[in-house]
Amino acid sequence: MRKITYMIGIALLLQGCTYAISKEYSRKADKTISFDMLQADPDAYKGKLLILGGIIVQTTAVKKGTLIEIEQKRLDYWGKPERMKRTGGRFLAFHPSYLDPLVYSPGRDITVAGEVQGTQSPALGDKEYDYPIILAKEIKLWEPVRESWNKPKWIDPLYNYDPSSGGRGDGW
């Protein structure tokens, strides 16, 4: 009985320590191509399988699927985008089926394994930019990040200690 409990515990631990993208795509992905290289000449890497990630900027449902605009971030050891100010730029991920824009909402972390398709130029205001576009083969949408203002705040009873008020502070 004890042996079975240990085996189940180890299996659950290993399941929690897996890479964001399946082995099938992570083995096939070309890890020699950096985002800077892709951004400089997306057409040179057409057909290459890459794993990219970042923060969702916008999700748009289109006729034949969903287009996700992503602000690129470096991926950590597990394939999760790192929360940092520095970004490599933006890219577009096209998924051939409908993805709910309320679920794939701005600010969510995402990791995408996909095939480079070239570039697309969406108009941003009155300027056009060339974004690398990839055809998403697999997507990992990470749990929403809890902002610090959304975390529970603990009240320190001695923070506004005022001995003249009987030790209660702020009129408690």
Secondary structure by P-SEA (a helix, b strand, c coil): caaaaaaaaaaaaaaaacccccccccccccccccaaaaaacccccccbbbbbbbbbccccccccbbbbbbcbbbbcccccccccccccbbbbbbbccccccccccccbbbbbbbbbcbbbbcccccbbbbbbbbcccbbbbccccccccccbbbbccccccccccccccccc
